[in-house]
Amino acid sequence: MPARLIIEGGTPLRGEVQVSAAKNAALPAMAASLLTAQPVLLENVPGLADVVTMHKLLKTLGAESSAEADGATRLQVKRVASHEAPYELVSTMRASVVVLGPLLARTGVARVALPGGCAIGGRGGRPIDQHLKGLARLGADITIQNGYVEARASRLKGARITTDLVTVTGTENLMMAAAGAEGTTVIENAAREPEVADLARLLGTMGARIEGAGTARLVIEGAPELGGARHRVIPDRIEAGTLIVAGAITGGDLTVAGLAPEHLSAVLAKLEECGVGLEVGADRVRVRGPARPRAADVITSPFPGFPTDMQAQVMTLLGLADGQSRVTETIFENRFMHVAELARMGARIETDGATAVIRGVPEYQGAPVMASDLRASAALVLAGLAARGRTSVSRVYHLDRGYERLELKLAGAGARIARTSA
């Protein structure tokens, strides 16, 4: 029987938990190893299902990987053995499309499966057309045949690229392609997320010159040959935010350590608005939950705005607030799939298109619920921690894609939570 999480709710979380590394920074950093024949050593890589998938993909492309004694992961692609990212791997992890840019820059040829359907969708189905338009500006000939993107270029040349919308993986793909291109590339309307800035730091160590990381305008001077690097992956701001909400929703007193508070400014500001007590240090946040949260309105937007990846978790907190809240989702369609499951636990939430109206209830009741995607699964765990009685969360493979041993971290802070396949 597939694994489930069983949660006996109602225990305030106490003590200290440590944040793992960011999956969304680790995956493009791993893909960047395709840009050089030299070894790339990555410290602080999380042990997640998506990271395992990226290892498999890089291996099919010719990478050798090994674990170093100090916990770092060593990747080396002495020779690209294949130019194809097959559908079997791309379909399980959309982020694998970030191999397109580095493959093209290194070898002049890339064949990458179009990512298939995704439960949460997006504006136009989370398309990769921004990636392809940008690569064409750099000189690539691109065709789409039999469900694959085929890109060719004798040598990529620097260009000015303005994306139609802000795309994180698109910015990352174009940055990596530009790092191996001849001349200077300017990317306007670039994503400003910390994960993008982290990749810029790695590419800089490898020999590219990048200005403007963390802003909407990136200037990238490609290098004729990129070298190896040693790089430490940043902490996962979404895991950190989820753990902070866990402390708040249980009325606990929890310190979340090993994070970068500046990556969470919008989330911390919103939690303070909800009456959550926060003490922010250099790399930690102490959170004390209110007797009952205050209602608040949330609108998701690209960084530095409120992250879509924290919307479900904060909605779960607002479900217990004293008053009416409104959540507006501007990034992804279908991102309210957790609402029906929260309703099974007693939440009063009505959705209309991109807006959800939440009328706070005094408590949740434990119930069997089912995760539909990664962040929805985190929201259901949070609801279970706060609920009266027992909650069973099934389909936790969604959770394992983005959270490293979450139930063990929560149990270490006093939660009554266990994984079972019985």
DRENDO-1510 file (C-alpha; in Angstrom, 1 decimal, always signed):
<recs>
REC; n; res; u; v; w
REC; 1; MET; +0.0; +0.0; +0.0 .
REC; 2; PRO; +1.4; +3.5; -0.8 .
REC; 3; ALA; +2.8; +5.5; +2.1 .
REC; 4; ARG; +0.6; +7.9; +4.1 .
REC; 5; LEU; +1.3; +10.3; +6.9 .
REC; 6; ILE; -0.8; +9.8; +10.1 .
REC; 7; ILE; -1.0; +12.9; +12.3 .
REC; 8; GLU; -2.5; +13.2; +15.8 .
REC; 9; GLY; -3.1; +17.0; +15.9 .
REC; 10; GLY; -3.2; +19.5; +18.6 .
REC; 11; THR; +0.4; +19.5; +19.9 .
REC; 12; PRO; +2.2; +22.9; +19.8 .
REC; 13; LEU; +5.7; +22.6; +18.2 .
REC; 14; ARG; +8.7; +23.5; +20.3 .
REC; 15; GLY; +12.4; +23.5; +19.9 .
REC; 16; GLU; +14.5; +24.0; +16.8 .
REC; 17; VAL; +14.3; +22.6; +13.3 .
REC; 18; GLN; +16.9; +23.0; +10.5 .
REC; 19; VAL; +16.1; +24.0; +7.0 .
REC; 20; SER; +17.4; +21.9; +4.1 .
REC; 21; ALA; +18.8; +23.2; +0.8 .
REC; 22; ALA; +16.6; +24.5; -2.0 .
REC; 23; LYS; +15.6; +22.0; -4.6 .
REC; 24; ASN; +14.8; +24.8; -7.0 .
REC; 25; ALA; +18.4; +26.1; -6.7 .
REC; 26; ALA; +20.0; +22.6; -6.7 .
REC; 27; LEU; +18.4; +21.4; -9.9 .
REC; 28; PRO; +19.7; +24.2; -12.2 .
REC; 29; ALA; +23.1; +24.1; -10.4 .
REC; 30; MET; +23.3; +20.4; -11.3 .
REC; 31; ALA; +22.3; +21.2; -14.9 .
REC; 32; ALA; +25.1; +23.8; -15.1 .
REC; 33; SER; +27.6; +20.9; -14.8 .
REC; 34; LEU; +26.8; +20.3; -18.5 .
REC; 35; LEU; +28.6; +23.6; -19.4 .
REC; 36; THR; +32.1; +22.3; -18.6 .
REC; 37; ALA; +34.3; +19.2; -18.8 .
REC; 38; GLN; +35.7; +20.2; -15.4 .
REC; 39; PRO; +34.2; +18.9; -12.1 .
REC; 40; VAL; +31.5; +20.9; -10.4 .
REC; 41; LEU; +31.2; +20.3; -6.6 .
REC; 42; LEU; +27.9; +21.2; -5.1 .
REC; 43; GLU; +27.6; +21.4; -1.3 .
REC; 44; ASN; +24.3; +21.2; +0.6 .
REC; 45; VAL; +22.3; +19.3; -2.1 .
REC; 46; PRO; +19.0; +18.0; -0.6 .
REC; 47; GLY; +18.1; +14.3; -0.7 .
REC; 48; LEU; +14.9; +14.6; -2.7 .
REC; 49; ALA; +13.1; +12.6; -5.4 .
REC; 50; ASP; +13.6; +15.4; -8.0 .
REC; 51; VAL; +17.3; +15.5; -7.3 .
REC; 52; VAL; +17.5; +11.7; -7.9 .
REC; 53; THR; +15.7; +12.2; -11.2 .
REC; 54; MET; +18.1; +15.0; -12.2 .
REC; 55; HIS; +21.0; +12.7; -11.4 .
REC; 56; LYS; +19.5; +10.0; -13.7 .
REC; 57; LEU; +19.0; +12.5; -16.5 .
REC; 58; LEU; +22.6; +13.9; -16.2 .
REC; 59; LYS; +23.9; +10.3; -16.2 .
REC; 60; THR; +22.1; +9.6; -19.5 .
REC; 61; LEU; +23.8; +12.7; -20.9 .
REC; 62; GLY; +27.2; +11.5; -19.9 .
REC; 63; ALA; +27.7; +12.8; -16.4 .
REC; 64; GLU; +29.7; +11.0; -13.7 .
REC; 65; SER; +28.6; +11.7; -10.2 .
REC; 66; SER; +30.0; +10.8; -6.8 .
REC; 67; ALA; +29.5; +11.8; -3.2 .
REC; 68; GLU; +32.5; +13.5; -1.6 .
REC; 69; ALA; +33.6; +12.8; +2.0 .
REC; 70; ASP; +32.4; +16.2; +3.2 .
REC; 71; GLY; +28.8; +15.7; +1.9 .
REC; 72; ALA; +29.3; +17.5; -1.4 .
REC; 73; THR; +28.1; +16.0; -4.7 .
REC; 74; ARG; +30.7; +15.9; -7.5 .
REC; 75; LEU; +29.4; +16.1; -11.1 .
REC; 76; GLN; +31.6; +15.9; -14.1 .
REC; 77; VAL; +30.6; +15.7; -17.8 .
REC; 78; LYS; +34.0; +15.1; -19.5 .
REC; 79; ARG; +32.1; +14.3; -22.8 .
REC; 80; VAL; +28.5; +14.7; -23.6 .
REC; 81; ALA; +27.3; +11.2; -24.5 .
REC; 82; SER; +23.8; +12.0; -25.6 .
REC; 83; HIS; +22.0; +15.2; -26.7 .
REC; 84; GLU; +18.5; +13.9; -25.7 .
REC; 85; ALA; +16.6; +14.4; -22.5 .
REC; 86; PRO; +14.0; +11.6; -22.8 .
REC; 87; TYR; +10.3; +12.0; -22.1 .
REC; 88; GLU; +10.3; +9.3; -19.4 .
REC; 89; LEU; +12.5; +11.6; -17.2 .
REC; 90; VAL; +11.2; +15.0; -18.3 .
REC; 91; SER; +7.6; +13.9; -17.7 .
REC; 92; THR; +8.3; +13.2; -14.1 .
REC; 93; MET; +10.0; +16.5; -13.4 .
REC; 94; ARG; +9.3; +19.6; -15.4 .
REC; 95; ALA; +12.4; +21.3; -14.1 .
REC; 96; SER; +14.5; +19.0; -16.3 .
REC; 97; VAL; +13.9; +21.3; -19.2 .
REC; 98; VAL; +16.8; +23.4; -17.8 .
REC; 99; VAL; +19.3; +21.1; -19.5 .
REC; 100; LEU; +18.3; +22.6; -22.8 .
REC; 101; GLY; +20.3; +25.8; -22.5 .
REC; 102; PRO; +23.6; +24.3; -21.3 .
REC; 103; LEU; +23.4; +21.3; -23.7 .
REC; 104; LEU; +23.0; +23.7; -26.6 .
REC; 105; ALA; +25.8; +26.0; -25.4 .
REC; 106; ARG; +28.2; +23.2; -24.9 .
REC; 107; THR; +27.5; +21.0; -28.0 .
REC; 108; GLY; +25.4; +23.0; -30.4 .
REC; 109; VAL; +22.7; +20.3; -30.3 .
REC; 110; ALA; +19.9; +19.6; -27.9 .
REC; 111; ARG; +16.8; +17.4; -28.1 .
REC; 112; VAL; +14.6; +17.7; -25.0 .
REC; 113; ALA; +11.1; +16.3; -24.5 .
REC; 114; LEU; +8.4; +18.9; -24.1 .
REC; 115; PRO; +7.2; +18.8; -20.5 .
REC; 116; GLY; +3.8; +17.0; -20.2 .
REC; 117; GLY; +0.8; +18.0; -18.2 .
REC; 118; CYS; +1.1; +19.3; -14.7 .
REC; 119; ALA; -1.6; +19.2; -12.0 .
REC; 120; ILE; -1.4; +23.0; -11.2 .
REC; 121; GLY; -1.0; +24.3; -14.8 .
REC; 122; GLY; -0.2; +27.9; -15.4 .
REC; 123; ARG; -0.8; +30.8; -17.7 .
REC; 124; GLY; -1.0; +29.0; -20.9 .
REC; 125; GLY; -0.1; +25.7; -19.2 .
REC; 126; ARG; +3.3; +26.7; -17.9 .
REC; 127; PRO; +4.7; +27.0; -21.5 .
REC; 128; ILE; +8.3; +26.9; -22.4 .
REC; 129; ASP; +7.8; +29.3; -25.3 .
REC; 130; GLN; +9.8; +32.0; -23.5 .
REC; 131; HIS; +12.8; +29.6; -23.3 .
REC; 132; LEU; +12.5; +28.9; -27.0 .
REC; 133; LYS; +12.1; +32.5; -28.1 .
REC; 134; GLY; +15.1; +33.5; -26.1 .
REC; 135; LEU; +17.3; +30.7; -27.5 .
REC; 136; ALA; +16.3; +31.7; -31.0 .
REC; 137; ARG; +17.5; +35.2; -30.3 .
REC; 138; LEU; +20.8; +33.7; -29.3 .
REC; 139; GLY; +21.0; +32.1; -32.8 .
REC; 140; ALA; +19.5; +28.6; -32.3 .
REC; 141; ASP; +17.4; +27.0; -35.0 .
REC; 142; ILE; +14.4; +25.4; -33.1 .
REC; 143; THR; +11.9; +22.9; -34.3 .
REC; 144; ILE; +9.3; +20.9; -32.4 .
REC; 145; GLN; +8.8; +17.4; -33.7 .
REC; 146; ASN; +7.1; +14.3; -32.2 .
REC; 147; GLY; +6.8; +15.9; -28.8 .
REC; 148; TYR; +10.5; +17.0; -28.6 .
REC; 149; VAL; +12.2; +20.4; -28.9 .
REC; 150; GLU; +15.1; +20.1; -31.2 .
REC; 151; ALA; +17.6; +23.0; -31.1 .
REC; 152; ARG; +20.8; +23.5; -33.1 .
REC; 153; ALA; +23.4; +26.2; -33.3 .
REC; 154; SER; +27.0; +26.3; -34.6 .
REC; 155; ARG; +27.8; +28.8; -31.9 .
REC; 156; LEU; +25.4; +30.8; -29.8 .
REC; 157; LYS; +25.9; +34.6; -30.0 .
REC; 158; GLY; +25.0; +37.2; -27.4 .
REC; 159; ALA; +21.8; +39.1; -27.9 .
REC; 160; ARG; +19.2; +41.3; -26.2 .
REC; 161; ILE; +16.2; +39.2; -24.9 .
REC; 162; THR; +13.0; +40.6; -23.4 .
REC; 163; THR; +10.7; +37.9; -22.1 .
REC; 164; ASP; +7.0; +38.4; -22.4 .
REC; 165; LEU; +6.4; +37.2; -18.8 .
REC; 166; VAL; +8.6; +36.5; -15.8 .
REC; 167; THR; +9.8; +32.9; -15.9 .
REC; 168; VAL; +12.2; +31.4; -13.4 .
REC; 169; THR; +13.3; +28.3; -15.4 .
REC; 170; GLY; +13.2; +30.3; -18.6 .
REC; 171; THR; +15.6; +32.9; -17.1 .
REC; 172; GLU; +17.9; +30.1; -15.8 .
REC; 173; ASN; +17.9; +28.3; -19.2 .
REC; 174; LEU; +18.8; +31.5; -21.0 .
REC; 175; MET; +21.5; +32.5; -18.4 .
REC; 176; MET; +23.2; +29.1; -18.9 .
REC; 177; ALA; +23.0; +29.4; -22.7 .
REC; 178; ALA; +24.4; +32.9; -22.5 .
REC; 179; ALA; +27.2; +31.9; -20.2 .
REC; 180; GLY; +28.5; +29.7; -23.0 .
REC; 181; ALA; +27.7; +32.1; -25.8 .
REC; 182; GLU; +30.0; +34.4; -27.7 .
REC; 183; GLY; +29.7; +38.0; -26.6 .
REC; 184; THR; +27.3; +39.8; -24.3 .
REC; 185; THR; +23.6; +38.9; -23.6 .
REC; 186; VAL; +21.1; +41.2; -21.9 .
REC; 187; ILE; +18.0; +39.6; -20.4 .
REC; 188; GLU; +15.2; +42.1; -19.7 .
REC; 189; ASN; +12.2; +41.1; -17.5 .
REC; 190; ALA; +14.4; +38.5; -15.9 .
REC; 191; ALA; +13.2; +36.5; -12.8 .
REC; 192; ARG; +14.5; +38.0; -9.6 .
REC; 193; GLU; +14.1; +34.9; -7.4 .
REC; 194; PRO; +17.0; +34.0; -5.0 .
REC; 195; GLU; +17.4; +30.7; -6.9 .
REC; 196; VAL; +18.2; +32.6; -10.1 .
REC; 197; ALA; +20.8; +34.8; -8.2 .
REC; 198; ASP; +22.3; +31.5; -6.7 .
REC; 199; LEU; +22.7; +30.1; -10.2 .
REC; 200; ALA; +24.3; +33.4; -11.3 .
REC; 201; ARG; +26.8; +33.0; -8.5 .
REC; 202; LEU; +27.7; +29.5; -9.7 .
REC; 203; LEU; +28.1; +30.6; -13.3 .
REC; 204; GLY; +30.3; +33.5; -12.2 .
REC; 205; THR; +32.6; +31.0; -10.4 .
REC; 206; MET; +32.7; +29.0; -13.6 .
REC; 207; GLY; +34.0; +32.0; -15.5 .
REC; 208; ALA; +31.0; +33.8; -16.9 .
REC; 209; ARG; +30.6; +37.5; -16.0 .
REC; 210; ILE; +27.1; +38.3; -14.8 .
REC; 211; GLU; +25.7; +41.7; -13.6 .
REC; 212; GLY; +22.3; +42.4; -12.2 .
REC; 213; ALA; +21.5; +39.1; -10.4 .
REC; 214; GLY; +18.5; +39.6; -8.3 .
REC; 215; THR; +17.2; +42.4; -10.6 .
REC; 216; ALA; +15.0; +42.4; -13.7 .
REC; 217; ARG; +17.9; +43.1; -16.0 .
REC; 218; LEU; +20.8; +40.6; -16.3 .
REC; 219; VAL; +23.9; +41.3; -18.3 .
REC; 220; ILE; +25.9; +38.2; -19.1 .
REC; 221; GLU; +29.3; +38.1; -20.8 .
REC; 222; GLY; +29.9; +34.6; -22.1 .
REC; 223; ALA; +33.2; +32.7; -21.7 .
REC; 224; PRO; +34.9; +30.8; -24.5 .
REC; 225; GLU; +35.4; +28.0; -22.1 .
REC; 226; LEU; +33.8; +27.5; -18.7 .
REC; 227; GLY; +35.6; +25.8; -15.8 .
REC; 228; GLY; +34.8; +23.8; -12.8 .
REC; 229; ALA; +33.6; +25.2; -9.5 .
REC; 230; ARG; +32.7; +24.6; -5.9 .
REC; 231; HIS; +29.3; +26.0; -4.8 .
REC; 232; ARG; +27.1; +25.8; -1.8 .
REC; 233; VAL; +23.3; +25.7; -2.6 .
REC; 234; ILE; +21.1; +28.2; -0.7 .
REC; 235; PRO; +18.6; +27.2; +1.9 .
REC; 236; ASP; +15.0; +26.3; +0.8 .
REC; 237; ARG; +12.9; +29.4; +1.5 .
REC; 238; ILE; +9.6; +27.5; +0.9 .
REC; 239; GLU; +10.5; +24.8; +3.3 .
REC; 240; ALA; +11.5; +27.5; +5.8 .
REC; 241; GLY; +8.2; +29.3; +5.3 .
REC; 242; THR; +6.3; +26.0; +5.7 .
REC; 243; LEU; +8.1; +25.2; +9.0 .
REC; 244; ILE; +7.4; +28.8; +10.3 .
REC; 245; VAL; +3.7; +28.3; +9.5 .
REC; 246; ALA; +3.8; +25.0; +11.3 .
REC; 247; GLY; +5.0; +26.7; +14.4 .
REC; 248; ALA; +2.3; +29.4; +14.1 .
REC; 249; ILE; -0.6; +27.2; +13.3 .
REC; 250; THR; +0.0; +24.9; +16.3 .
REC; 251; GLY; +0.4; +27.8; +18.7 .
REC; 252; GLY; +4.0; +26.7; +19.3 .
REC; 253; ASP; +7.3; +28.3; +20.1 .
REC; 254; LEU; +9.6; +27.1; +17.3 .
REC; 255; THR; +13.0; +28.3; +16.0 .
REC; 256; VAL; +13.5; +27.6; +12.3 .
REC; 257; ALA; +17.3; +27.7; +11.7 .
REC; 258; GLY; +19.6; +27.7; +8.7 .
REC; 259; LEU; +17.5; +30.0; +6.5 .
REC; 260; ALA; +18.0; +33.3; +4.7 .
REC; 261; PRO; +15.3; +35.7; +6.2 .
REC; 262; GLU; +15.7; +38.2; +3.3 .
REC; 263; HIS; +14.4; +35.5; +1.0 .
REC; 264; LEU; +11.1; +35.4; +3.0 .
REC; 265; SER; +10.4; +39.1; +3.6 .
REC; 266; ALA; +6.9; +39.0; +2.0 .
REC; 267; VAL; +5.9; +35.9; +3.9 .
REC; 268; LEU; +7.2; +37.2; +7.3 .
REC; 269; ALA; +5.4; +40.5; +6.8 .
REC; 270; LYS; +2.1; +38.7; +6.1 .
REC; 271; LEU; +2.5; +36.4; +9.1 .
REC; 272; GLU; +3.1; +39.4; +11.3 .
REC; 273; GLU; -0.1; +40.9; +9.9 .
REC; 274; CYS; -1.9; +37.7; +11.0 .
REC; 275; GLY; -0.7; +38.3; +14.6 .
REC; 276; VAL; +2.2; +35.7; +14.5 .
REC; 277; GLY; +5.0; +36.6; +16.9 .
REC; 278; LEU; +8.4; +36.6; +15.0 .
REC; 279; GLU; +11.9; +37.2; +16.1 .
REC; 280; VAL; +14.2; +37.4; +13.1 .
REC; 281; GLY; +17.9; +36.7; +13.4 .
REC; 282; ALA; +20.7; +36.5; +10.8 .
REC; 283; ASP; +19.9; +32.9; +9.8 .
REC; 284; ARG; +17.0; +31.9; +12.0 .
REC; 285; VAL; +13.4; +32.9; +12.9 .
REC; 286; ARG; +11.7; +32.2; +16.2 .
REC; 287; VAL; +8.0; +31.9; +15.7 .
REC; 288; ARG; +5.3; +32.0; +18.4 .
REC; 289; GLY; +1.8; +31.2; +17.4 .
REC; 290; PRO; -1.1; +33.4; +18.4 .
REC; 291; ALA; -4.2; +32.0; +20.2 .
REC; 292; ARG; -6.0; +32.6; +17.0 .
REC; 293; PRO; -4.6; +34.3; +13.8 .
REC; 294; ARG; -6.0; +37.5; +12.4 .
REC; 295; ALA; -7.6; +37.6; +9.0 .
REC; 296; ALA; -5.5; +39.0; +6.1 .
REC; 297; ASP; -5.6; +39.3; +2.3 .
REC; 298; VAL; -2.9; +37.7; +0.2 .
REC; 299; ILE; -2.0; +38.3; -3.5 .
REC; 300; THR; +0.7; +36.1; -5.0 .
REC; 301; SER; +3.3; +37.7; -7.3 .
REC; 302; PRO; +6.8; +37.0; -8.5 .
REC; 303; PHE; +9.7; +37.6; -6.1 .
REC; 304; PRO; +10.1; +39.8; -4.1 .
REC; 305; GLY; +6.3; +39.5; -3.8 .
REC; 306; PHE; +4.3; +36.8; -1.9 .
REC; 307; PRO; +5.4; +33.4; -3.4 .
REC; 308; THR; +2.8; +31.2; -5.0 .
REC; 309; ASP; +4.6; +28.3; -3.4 .
REC; 310; MET; +3.5; +29.5; +0.1 .
REC; 311; GLN; -0.1; +30.3; -0.9 .
REC; 312; ALA; -1.6; +26.9; +0.2 .
REC; 313; GLN; +0.2; +26.9; +3.5 .
REC; 314; VAL; -0.8; +30.4; +4.5 .
REC; 315; MET; -4.4; +29.8; +3.3 .
REC; 316; THR; -4.5; +26.9; +5.8 .
REC; 317; LEU; -3.4; +29.3; +8.6 .
REC; 318; LEU; -6.1; +31.8; +7.5 .
REC; 319; GLY; -8.7; +29.1; +7.6 .
REC; 320; LEU; -8.4; +29.3; +11.4 .
REC; 321; ALA; -8.4; +33.1; +11.5 .
REC; 322; ASP; -10.9; +35.3; +13.3 .
REC; 323; GLY; -12.6; +36.9; +10.3 .
REC; 324; GLN; -12.7; +36.7; +6.6 .
REC; 325; SER; -9.6; +36.6; +4.3 .
REC; 326; ARG; -9.1; +36.7; +0.6 .
REC; 327; VAL; -6.4; +35.0; -1.4 .
REC; 328; THR; -5.8; +35.9; -5.0 .
REC; 329; GLU; -3.5; +33.6; -7.1 .
REC; 330; THR; -1.9; +35.4; -10.0 .
REC; 331; ILE; +0.8; +32.9; -11.0 .
REC; 332; PHE; -0.7; +29.5; -11.6 .
REC; 333; GLU; -4.1; +28.2; -12.6 .
REC; 334; ASN; -5.7; +25.3; -10.6 .
REC; 335; ARG; -3.7; +26.2; -7.6 .
REC; 336; PHE; -6.6; +25.8; -5.2 .
REC; 337; MET; -6.8; +22.0; -5.4 .
REC; 338; HIS; -6.2; +21.8; -1.7 .
REC; 339; VAL; -9.4; +23.7; -0.9 .
REC; 340; ALA; -11.7; +20.7; -1.3 .
REC; 341; GLU; -9.6; +18.6; +1.0 .
REC; 342; LEU; -9.3; +21.4; +3.6 .
REC; 343; ALA; -13.2; +21.5; +3.5 .
REC; 344; ARG; -13.2; +17.9; +4.6 .
REC; 345; MET; -11.4; +19.1; +7.7 .
REC; 346; GLY; -14.0; +21.8; +8.4 .
REC; 347; ALA; -12.5; +24.8; +6.5 .
REC; 348; ARG; -15.0; +27.3; +5.0 .
REC; 349; ILE; -13.4; +28.4; +1.7 .
REC; 350; GLU; -15.2; +29.4; -1.5 .
REC; 351; THR; -13.3; +29.8; -4.8 .
REC; 352; ASP; -14.2; +31.9; -7.8 .
REC; 353; GLY; -11.6; +31.7; -10.6 .
REC; 354; ALA; -8.3; +33.0; -9.2 .
REC; 355; THR; -9.8; +34.2; -5.9 .
REC; 356; ALA; -10.6; +32.3; -2.7 .
REC; 357; VAL; -12.6; +33.7; +0.1 .
REC; 358; ILE; -11.8; +32.1; +3.5 .
REC; 359; ARG; -14.2; +32.4; +6.5 .
REC; 360; GLY; -12.2; +31.4; +9.5 .
REC; 361; VAL; -13.4; +28.5; +11.7 .
REC; 362; PRO; -12.3; +28.0; +15.3 .
REC; 363; GLU; -10.7; +24.6; +14.6 .
REC; 364; TYR; -10.1; +21.9; +12.0 .
REC; 365; GLN; -11.2; +18.3; +12.5 .
REC; 366; GLY; -8.9; +15.4; +11.6 .
REC; 367; ALA; -10.0; +13.5; +8.5 .
REC; 368; PRO; -8.6; +11.3; +5.7 .
REC; 369; VAL; -7.3; +13.6; +2.9 .
REC; 370; MET; -5.4; +13.2; -0.3 .
REC; 371; ALA; -2.6; +15.4; -1.7 .
REC; 372; SER; -2.9; +16.7; -5.3 .
REC; 373; ASP; +0.4; +18.4; -5.7 .
REC; 374; LEU; +3.6; +19.4; -3.7 .
REC; 375; ARG; +2.4; +22.5; -1.9 .
REC; 376; ALA; -1.1; +21.2; -1.4 .
REC; 377; SER; +0.4; +18.2; +0.5 .
REC; 378; ALA; +2.3; +20.6; +2.8 .
REC; 379; ALA; -1.0; +22.5; +3.5 .
REC; 380; LEU; -2.8; +19.3; +4.5 .
REC; 381; VAL; +0.1; +18.3; +6.8 .
REC; 382; LEU; -0.2; +21.8; +8.5 .
REC; 383; ALA; -4.0; +21.4; +8.8 .
REC; 384; GLY; -3.4; +18.0; +10.4 .
REC; 385; LEU; -1.0; +19.4; +12.9 .
REC; 386; ALA; -3.5; +21.9; +14.1 .
REC; 387; ALA; -6.6; +19.7; +13.9 .
REC; 388; ARG; -8.5; +18.0; +16.7 .
REC; 389; GLY; -8.2; +14.2; +16.2 .
REC; 390; ARG; -6.4; +12.1; +13.6 .
REC; 391; THR; -5.6; +13.1; +10.0 .
REC; 392; SER; -4.4; +10.7; +7.3 .
REC; 393; VAL; -2.6; +12.3; +4.3 .
REC; 394; SER; -2.3; +10.0; +1.3 .
REC; 395; ARG; -0.3; +10.4; -1.9 .
REC; 396; VAL; +2.7; +11.8; +0.1 .
REC; 397; TYR; +5.0; +11.1; -2.9 .
REC; 398; HIS; +4.0; +14.7; -3.8 .
REC; 399; LEU; +5.5; +15.9; -0.5 .
REC; 400; ASP; +8.7; +13.9; -1.0 .
REC; 401; ARG; +9.4; +15.8; -4.2 .
REC; 402; GLY; +10.1; +19.0; -2.3 .
REC; 403; TYR; +10.5; +18.3; +1.4 .
REC; 404; GLU; +13.4; +16.4; +2.9 .
REC; 405; ARG; +12.2; +14.1; +5.7 .
REC; 406; LEU; +9.5; +16.6; +6.8 .
REC; 407; GLU; +7.8; +14.3; +9.2 .
REC; 408; LEU; +11.1; +13.6; +11.0 .
REC; 409; LYS; +11.7; +17.3; +11.4 .
REC; 410; LEU; +8.2; +17.9; +12.7 .
REC; 411; ALA; +8.4; +14.9; +15.1 .
REC; 412; GLY; +11.6; +16.3; +16.5 .
REC; 413; ALA; +9.7; +19.4; +17.4 .
REC; 414; GLY; +7.0; +17.4; +19.2 .
REC; 415; ALA; +4.5; +16.7; +16.5 .
REC; 416; ARG; +2.7; +13.3; +16.7 .
REC; 417; ILE; +3.3; +12.3; +13.1 .
REC; 418; ALA; +4.4; +9.1; +11.5 .
REC; 419; ARG; +4.8; +7.6; +8.0 .
REC; 420; THR; +3.0; +4.3; +7.4 .
REC; 421; SER; +2.3; +2.0; +4.4 .
REC; 422; ALA; -0.1; -0.2; +6.4 .
</recs>
